Amino acid sequence: MNLDAIREKIAYQPVLLGIAALLASAALAVVSGATAPAIAAAEAKDLRDSLSEVLPAGLADNDFLKDTVNIDAEGKTFTIYRARQQGVVKAALFKTSGRGYAGEIQLLMAIDTDGRLLGVRVLKHSETPGLGDKIDARKDDWIKGFGGRSLSDPAPEQWAV
């Protein structure tokens, strides 16, 4: 059987396409496997840097990415990162979200053992540019004003917008 006769068969093109798809899938699997550790390390560094941004310098001497506890509340699972100094828990760091005017606002918060807010940063929002920019620490220092506050400072009725 010659090559021209094989090309005339109806199954030739689907088989050729299948082989090409298998080769492309294999190449993607190899590249994904080879880059997975580097991607995981970069994601861990990014999370560590973000968590460190809401935690005062020198407050923790542990790797809080490895010192976690999961809590189920309101139908969601929250990962709490514990900041320890000489083995004693000094703060809890966690991600949370709430509804803004234009959609969900994702926050990263650090709270000390006395219930005071150590720091808060916005991870993601879709608020109107120019109006909602104050919540972004890269654009305005407004959000940094919550550091050192607690639910009793200011009084609860003053926490409303």
Stockholm file with secondary structure:
# STOCKHOLM 1.0

chainA/1-161         MNLDAIREKIAYQPVLLGIAALLASAALAVVSGATAPAIAAAEAKDLRDSLSEVLPAGLADNDFLKDTVNIDAEGKTFTIYRARQQGVVKAALFKTSGRGYAGEIQLLMAIDTDGRLLGVRVLKHSETPGLGDKIDARKDDWIKGFGGRSLSDPAPEQWAV
#=GR chainA/1-161 SS CCHHHHHHSTTHHHHHHHHHHHHHHHHHHHHHHHHHHHHHHHHHHHHHHHHHHHSCTTSCCSCTTTSEEEEEETTEEEEEEEEEETTEEEEEEEEEEEECSSSEEEEEEEEETTSCEEEEEEEECCCCTTTSGGGCTTTCSGGGGGTTCBTTBSCGGGGCC
#=GC SS_cons         CCHHHHHHSTTHHHHHHHHHHHHHHHHHHHHHHHHHHHHHHHHHHHHHHHHHHHSCTTSCCSCTTTSEEEEEETTEEEEEEEEEETTEEEEEEEEEEEECSSSEEEEEEEEETTSCEEEEEEEECCCCTTTSGGGCTTTCSGGGGGTTCBTTBSCGGGGCC
//
